[in-house]
């Protein structure tokens, strides 16, 4: 029950109250327990700058009271009625406001750190620029409240209702917002780094430019959220629902979106380098002009997704469904496609007649063949002037091969030197088959260590001239003579020095190779007359 004597002093006004508090400050008997002003009724009173620190105002009616600049540090305001009250700039640190009613109250620039506000009602309250770090605000009602530019780092807001609240520019670093309701909230450029928003509701919220690095958004409801230009580096969005959300320009480097639902989401120009989207639902998602280098799409459903002009280097699509994806203008290198479902990939722009392929890795090549008149001329130029040079690279071997290339180049050929001495895990035999197939003829130093394997993989299957060469001081491998059963394997050219070899190239390498090419062309013309 309120102390009537103390209450009477308060009713005399702020000056009388503050003077009394100042005088009683040296009297230990006055501070054995909190000043008891429980359940008092002072509606619309002016208590600006009043010293109410450690006062017990539990259950009091403070409706419309002016408490601007007041000192309420350590006060008990639990279950108090503070509707429409003015607490601008007030010191409410370490106070107890459990269950208090602060609807439409003004707390602009108030100090509310380490304060308890569990189950309090702050609907449509003005808390802009308030300092509220480390406060406990579980199950608080903040519907439509203004918390713009407020400091809320390390605050506990789990299961609170912040629907339609304005938190733009506020600092919620490391805040606990688990299961909080933030539907339609404004969080423009808000700092939510390392915050816990797991199982939270943010449908239709605006997080344009927000900072969410290492934030936990697992299982959050994020339907139609605006994440434009947001920073979500290393954020956890596992199991989150992001249907039709706008993540254009967002940074999602190394983010985890395992089993997330992004149907119809917009990720245009976003950066998902190294992001994990295992088993995610990405049907119809827009990845146009997006960085997907090293992104993990294992077992994801990407049907009808748009990858126009996206960058995909070492992207993992193993077990993924990429049926019907738009892949015009992509840059794809070293993709992982084991068990991926690739059907009906659209390689043409939307405004052109649709052309589809069933392999993303060959899509760029097919498009070039179809759409660029000069590409066929380029391929024909390589096959007419390209010369593959094989041999040894140890000792002075590379110098010899480079000299051959230089001489061929002077004769208007396109020399191709390929080093097979250090094969990696790739099937380099397949690579050389491709190069041989593009060449007019092949010059091969048969003393090279990898040459036997390469010749037996190519000579029997490619009817183009092979010109063997060897330094007289070296021995060829013993079985090379077996290759002379193929008429396109030409006589060996032996040399004692690099200069001697270069002099012999025009007559002993180029001439017999070109004669064999002409012979082959005559045979083809006879079989397929024009």
C-alpha positions in Angstrom: 0.0 0.0 0.0 1.3 3.4 -0.9 3.0 5.5 1.7 0.6 8.5 2.0 3.2 10.8 3.4 5.6 10.2 0.5 2.7 10.4 -2.0 1.7 13.8 -0.5 5.2 15.1 -1.1 5.0 14.0 -4.7 1.7 15.8 -5.2 3.4 19.0 -4.2 5.4 18.9 -7.5 8.7 17.8 -8.9 10.8 20.5 -7.1 9.4 19.6 -3.7 9.9 15.9 -4.4 13.4 16.2 -5.7 14.5 18.4 -2.8 13.1 15.9 -0.4 14.9 13.1 -2.2 18.1 15.1 -2.0 17.7 15.8 1.7 16.9 12.3 2.6 19.8 11.0 0.7 22.0 11.0 3.8 19.4 9.4 6.0 19.9 5.6 6.1 16.5 5.0 7.5 14.9 6.4 4.4 16.6 3.8 2.2 16.1 0.6 4.1 13.5 -0.4 1.5 12.0 1.1 -1.8 9.7 4.1 -1.4 6.2 2.6 -1.7 4.0 4.4 -4.1 2.1 1.3 -5.3 -1.2 1.7 -7.0 -1.2 5.5 -6.9 -3.3 7.5 -9.4 -1.7 10.5 -10.9 -3.1 10.6 -14.4 -1.6 13.3 -16.7 0.6 14.7 -13.9 3.8 16.6 -14.8 6.8 14.6 -13.3 9.4 15.8 -15.8 12.9 15.3 -14.4 11.6 13.7 -11.3 13.9 11.5 -9.3 11.9 8.2 -9.0 14.9 5.9 -8.8 14.1 2.7 -6.9 10.6 3.8 -6.2 7.9 1.1 -6.1 5.1 2.2 -8.5 3.7 -1.3 -9.1 0.2 -1.2 -10.4 0.0 2.6 -10.5 -2.1 4.7 -12.9 0.4 6.9 -14.7 -1.8 7.4 -17.8 -0.6 10.4 -19.8 2.0 11.4 -17.2 5.0 13.5 -18.3 8.1 11.7 -17.2 10.5 13.2 -19.7 14.0 13.1 -18.4 12.9 11.4 -15.2 15.2 9.1 -13.3 13.4 5.7 -12.9 16.5 3.6 -12.6 15.8 0.5 -10.6 12.1 1.5 -10.1 9.3 -1.1 -10.0 6.7 -0.2 -12.7 5.4 -3.7 -13.1 1.7 -3.8 -14.1 1.7 0.0 -14.2 -0.6 1.9 -16.6 1.7 4.2 -18.6 -0.4 4.6 -21.7 0.4 7.8 -23.7 2.9 8.8 -21.1 6.0 10.8 -22.1 9.3 9.1 -21.1 11.5 10.8 -23.6 15.1 10.8 -22.4 14.1 9.1 -19.2 16.5 6.8 -17.3 14.7 3.5 -16.9 17.7 1.2 -16.6 17.4 -1.9 -14.5 13.8 -1.1 -13.9 11.0 -3.7 -13.7 8.2 -3.1 -16.2 6.8 -6.6 -16.3 3.2 -6.5 -17.6 3.2 -2.7 -17.8 1.0 -1.0 -20.3 2.9 1.5 -22.5 0.6 1.7 -25.5 1.3 4.9 -27.5 3.9 6.0 -24.9 6.8 8.1 -26.0 10.2 6.7 -25.0 12.4 8.5 -27.5 16.1 8.4 -26.6 15.2 6.8 -23.3 17.8 4.6 -21.5 16.2 1.2 -21.0 19.2 -1.1 -20.8 19.1 -4.2 -18.5 15.4 -3.5 -18.0 12.7 -6.2 -17.6 9.7 -5.7 -19.8 8.3 -9.2 -20.1 4.7 -9.3 -21.3 4.5 -5.6 -21.4 2.4 -3.8 -24.0 4.2 -1.2 -26.2 1.9 -1.2 -29.1 2.4 1.9 -31.3 4.9 3.3 -28.7 7.7 5.6 -29.9 11.1 4.1 -28.9 13.1 5.7 -31.6 16.8 6.1 -30.7 16.1 4.5 -27.3 19.0 2.6 -25.7 17.7 -0.8 -24.8 20.7 -3.2 -24.9 20.5 -6.4 -22.8 16.9 -5.8 -21.8 14.6 -8.7 -21.3 11.4 -8.3 -23.4 9.9 -11.8 -23.8 6.4 -11.9 -25.2 6.2 -8.1 -25.5 3.6 -6.5 -27.7 5.3 -4.0 -30.0 2.8 -3.9 -32.8 3.3 -0.8 -34.9 5.9 0.6 -32.5 8.6 2.9 -33.7 12.1 1.5 -32.8 14.0 3.3 -35.6 17.7 3.8 -34.8 17.2 2.1 -31.4 20.1 0.3 -29.7 18.8 -3.2 -29.0 21.9 -5.3 -29.1 21.8 -8.5 -26.9 18.1 -7.8 -26.1 15.7 -10.7 -25.6 12.6 -10.4 -27.7 11.7 -14.0 -28.1 8.0 -14.7 -28.9 7.3 -10.9 -29.0 5.0 -9.3 -31.4 6.6 -6.6 -33.6 4.2 -6.8 -36.5 4.3 -3.6 -38.5 7.0 -2.2 -36.2 9.6 0.3 -37.6 13.1 -1.0 -36.7 14.9 0.7 -39.6 18.5 1.7 -38.7 18.3 0.0 -35.3 21.0 -2.2 -33.8 19.8 -5.7 -33.0 23.2 -7.4 -33.0 23.1 -10.7 -31.2 19.4 -10.1 -30.2 17.2 -13.0 -29.4 14.1 -12.8 -31.7 13.3 -16.5 -31.7 9.7 -17.1 -32.7 9.1 -13.4 -32.8 6.4 -12.0 -35.1 7.8 -9.3 -37.5 5.3 -9.6 -40.3 5.2 -6.3 -42.3 8.0 -4.8 -40.1 10.4 -2.2 -41.5 14.0 -3.3 -41.0 15.8 -1.1 -43.6 19.5 -1.1 -43.0 19.0 -2.7 -39.6 21.9 -4.5 -37.9 20.9 -8.1 -37.1 24.3 -9.6 -37.2 24.5 -12.9 -35.2 20.9 -12.4 -34.1 18.6 -15.4 -33.5 15.6 -15.2 -35.7 15.0 -18.9 -35.8 11.3 -19.8 -36.3 10.4 -16.1 -36.5 7.7 -14.7 -38.8 8.9 -11.9 -41.2 6.4 -12.3 -44.0 6.3 -9.1 -46.2 9.0 -7.5 -44.0 11.4 -4.9 -45.5 15.0 -5.8 -44.8 16.5 -3.7 -47.7 20.2 -3.3 -47.0 20.0 -5.0 -43.6 23.1 -6.6 -42.0 22.5 -10.3 -41.3 25.9 -11.8 -41.2 26.0 -15.1 -39.3 22.3 -14.5 -38.3 20.2 -17.6 -37.5 17.0 -17.5 -39.7 16.5 -21.3 -39.7 12.9 -22.3 -40.2 11.8 -18.6 -40.4 8.8 -17.6 -42.4 10.1 -15.1 -44.9 7.4 -15.0 -47.5 7.7 -12.0 -49.9 10.4 -10.4 -47.8 12.5 -7.6 -49.3 16.2 -8.6 -48.8 17.5 -6.3 -51.6 21.2 -5.6 -51.1 21.1 -7.2 -47.7 24.2 -8.9 -46.2 23.6 -12.5 -45.3 27.1 -13.8 -45.4 27.4 -17.1 -43.5 23.8 -16.7 -42.4 21.8 -19.8 -41.5 18.5 -20.1 -43.4 18.0 -23.9 -43.2 14.4 -24.8 -43.7 13.4 -21.2 -44.1 10.4 -20.3 -46.3 11.5 -17.6 -48.7 8.8 -17.9 -51.4 8.7 -15.0 -53.8 11.2 -13.1 -51.6 13.4 -10.4 -53.2 17.1 -11.2 -52.6 18.4 -9.2 -55.6 21.8 -7.9 -55.0 22.0 -9.7 -51.6 25.3 -11.1 -50.4 24.8 -14.7 -49.4 28.5 -15.9 -49.5 28.8 -19.2 -47.6 25.2 -18.9 -46.4 23.4 -22.2 -45.5 20.0 -22.6 -47.1 19.6 -26.4 -46.7 16.0 -27.5 -47.5 14.9 -23.9 -47.8 11.9 -23.0 -49.9 12.7 -20.3 -52.5 10.0 -20.9 -55.0 9.7 -17.9 -57.2 12.4 -16.0 -55.3 14.4 -13.2 -57.0 18.2 -13.6 -56.5 19.2 -11.5 -59.5 22.7 -10.1 -59.2 23.1 -11.8 -55.8 26.3 -13.3 -54.6 25.9 -17.0 -53.5 29.5 -18.0 -53.7 30.1 -21.1 -51.6 26.4 -21.1 -50.4 24.8 -24.5 -49.4 21.4 -25.2 -50.9 21.2 -28.9 -50.4 17.7 -30.2 -51.1 16.3 -26.6 -51.5 13.2 -25.9 -53.4 14.2 -23.4 -56.1 11.5 -23.8 -58.7 11.2 -20.8 -60.9 13.9 -18.9 -58.9 15.6 -16.0 -60.7 19.4 -16.5 -60.6 20.1 -14.1 -63.5 23.5 -12.4 -63.4 24.2 -14.1 -60.1 27.6 -15.3 -58.7 27.1 -19.1 -58.1 30.8 -20.0 -58.0 31.2 -23.0 -55.7 27.5 -23.0 -54.8 26.1 -26.4 -53.6 22.8 -27.3 -55.3 23.1 -31.0 -54.3 19.6 -32.7 -54.7 18.0 -29.3 -55.1 14.9 -28.8 -57.3 15.7 -26.0 -59.8 13.0 -26.7 -62.3 12.3 -23.7 -64.5 14.9 -21.5 -62.7 16.5 -18.6 -64.6 20.3 -18.7 -64.8 20.6 -16.0 -67.5 24.2 -14.6 -67.5 25.0 -16.3 -64.2 28.5 -17.3 -63.3 28.9 -21.0 -62.4 32.5 -22.1 -61.6 32.8 -25.4 -59.8 29.1 -25.3 -59.0 27.7 -28.6 -57.7 24.5 -29.8 -59.3 24.8 -33.4 -58.2 21.4 -35.1 -58.0 19.7 -31.7 -58.7 16.8 -31.2 -61.1 17.6 -28.4 -63.6 14.8 -29.3 -66.1 13.6 -26.4 -68.1 16.1 -23.9 -66.8 17.0 -20.8 -68.8 20.7 -20.8 -69.3 21.3 -18.2 -72.0 24.6 -16.3 -71.5 25.9 -18.4 -68.6 29.6 -18.9 -67.8 30.0 -22.5 -66.8 33.3 -24.2 -65.8 34.0 -27.5 -64.0 30.4 -28.2 -63.0 29.6 -31.2 -61.0 26.6 -32.9 -62.6 26.6 -36.5 -61.4 23.0 -37.8 -61.4 21.6 -34.4 -62.3 18.4 -34.3 -64.3 19.1 -32.1 -67.3 16.2 -31.8 -69.8 14.9 -29.0 -71.9 17.5 -26.4 -71.0 16.7 -23.2 -72.8 19.7 -21.7 -74.5 18.1 -18.8 -76.3 16.9 -15.4 -75.0 13.2 -15.0 -74.2 12.5 -12.9 -77.3 13.8 -15.6 -79.7 12.4 -18.9 -80.8 13.1 -21.5 -78.0 16.0 -23.9 -78.5 16.7 -26.5 -75.9 19.5 -28.9 -75.0 19.9 -31.6 -72.4 23.4 -30.8 -71.1 24.3 -27.6 -69.4 28.1 -28.0 -70.2 27.6 -28.1 -74.0 24.9 -25.4 -74.0 27.3 -22.5 -74.7 29.0 -24.4 -77.5 25.7 -25.3 -79.2 24.5 -21.7 -78.9 27.6 -20.5 -80.6 27.2 -22.9 -83.4 23.6 -21.9 -83.9 23.9 -18.1 -83.4 27.3 -17.0 -84.6 28.0 -17.2 -88.3 31.7 -16.9 -87.8 32.1 -19.8 -85.3 32.0 -22.4 -88.1 34.6 -20.4 -89.9 36.8 -20.4 -86.8 36.5 -24.2 -86.5 37.3 -24.6 -90.2 40.3 -22.3 -89.8 41.7 -24.4 -86.9 41.2 -27.7 -88.8 42.8 -26.2 -91.9 45.8 -24.5 -90.2 46.1 -26.2 -86.8 49.1 -28.4 -86.1 49.4 -30.4 -82.9 52.9 -30.8 -81.5 53.6 -33.7 -79.1 56.8 -34.9 -77.5 59.1 -34.7 -74.6 59.5 -31.7 -72.3 62.5 -32.6 -70.2 66.0 -31.6 -71.1 66.0 -29.4 -74.2 62.7 -31.1 -75.4 60.5 -28.1 -74.8 63.0 -25.8 -76.6 62.8 -28.1 -79.7 59.0 -28.2 -79.7 58.9 -24.4 -79.4 61.3 -24.0 -82.3 59.0 -26.2 -84.4 56.0 -24.1 -83.4 57.9 -20.9 -84.3 58.8 -22.3 -87.8 55.2 -23.5 -88.4 53.9 -20.1 -87.3 56.0 -18.4 -89.9 54.4 -20.6 -92.5 50.9 -19.3 -91.3 50.0 -22.5 -89.3 48.4 -22.5 -85.9 50.8 -24.6 -83.7 49.3 -26.3 -80.5 51.8 -27.6 -77.9 50.3 -29.8 -75.2 52.3 -31.1 -72.2 51.4 -34.7 -71.3 54.4 -35.3 -68.9 52.4 -34.3 -65.8 48.9 -35.6 -66.3 46.4 -34.9 -63.5 43.3 -36.8 -62.5 41.5 -35.8 -65.7 41.4 -38.2 -68.7 44.1 -36.5 -70.7 43.8 -39.1 -73.5 40.3 -37.8 -74.2 41.7 -34.3 -74.4 44.4 -35.2 -76.9 41.8 -37.0 -79.1 39.8 -33.7 -79.2 43.0 -31.8 -80.2 44.0 -34.3 -82.8 40.5 -34.2 -84.3 40.8 -30.4 -84.7 44.3 -30.5 -86.3 45.4 -30.6 -90.0 48.3 -32.8 -89.1 50.4 -33.8 -86.1 54.1 -33.5 -85.4 55.3 -35.9 -82.8 58.7 -36.5 -81.1 58.5 -40.3 -80.6 61.1 -40.1 -77.8 58.6 -38.5 -75.5 57.5 -40.7 -72.5 53.8 -40.3 -73.0 53.9 -40.6 -76.8 53.2 -44.4 -77.1 49.9 -44.1 -75.3 48.8 -41.1 -77.2 49.7 -42.5 -80.6 47.9 -45.8 -80.0 44.9 -43.8 -78.8 44.8 -41.6 -81.9 46.6 -42.9 -85.0 44.2 -45.8 -85.7 41.1 -43.6 -85.4 42.1 -40.3 -87.1 42.8 -40.3 -90.8 45.1 -37.3 -90.7 48.9 -37.1 -91.2 51.2 -37.9 -88.3 54.9 -36.8 -88.9 57.3 -38.6 -86.4 60.6 -36.9 -85.6 63.5 -37.9 -83.3 66.9 -36.7 -82.3 69.5 -39.1 -83.7 71.1 -39.4 -80.2 67.9 -40.9 -78.9 66.0 -44.2 -79.4 62.4 -44.3 -80.3 60.1 -46.8 -78.5 60.3 -50.2 -80.1 56.7 -50.7 -81.1 56.3 -47.5 -83.1 57.0 -49.4 -86.4 53.6 -51.1 -86.0 52.0 -47.8 -86.8 53.2 -47.9 -90.4 50.3 -50.1 -91.3 48.4 -46.8 -91.4 49.2 -44.9 -94.5 48.8 -41.5 -92.7 51.7 -42.3 -90.4 54.6 -40.8 -92.4 58.3 -41.5 -92.6 60.4 -40.5 -89.6 62.5 -37.3 -89.7 65.8 -37.6 -87.9 67.9 -34.7 -86.9 71.2 -34.0 -85.1 70.5 -30.5 -84.0 67.7 -28.0 -83.6 68.9 -25.9 -86.5 69.0 -28.9 -88.8 65.5 -29.9 -87.8 64.2 -26.4 -88.6 65.8 -26.5 -92.0 64.1 -29.8 -92.8 60.6 -28.8 -91.7 59.4 -27.3 -95.0 60.3 -30.3 -97.2 60.3 -33.2 -94.8 57.5 -32.3 -92.4 55.1 -29.8 -94.1 55.3 -31.0 -97.7 54.6 -34.7 -97.1 51.9 -33.8 -94.6 50.2 -31.5 -97.0 50.5 -34.0 -99.9 48.8 -36.6 -97.7 46.0 -34.1 -96.8 45.5 -33.4 -100.5 45.3 -37.2 -101.2 42.7 -37.6 -98.5 40.7 -34.7 -100.0 40.8 -36.3 -103.5 39.5 -39.5 -102.0 36.6 -37.7 -100.2 35.8 -35.8 -103.4 35.6 -39.0 -105.3 33.3 -40.6 -102.7 31.2 -37.5 -102.2 31.2 -35.7 -105.5 29.7 -32.1 -105.3 
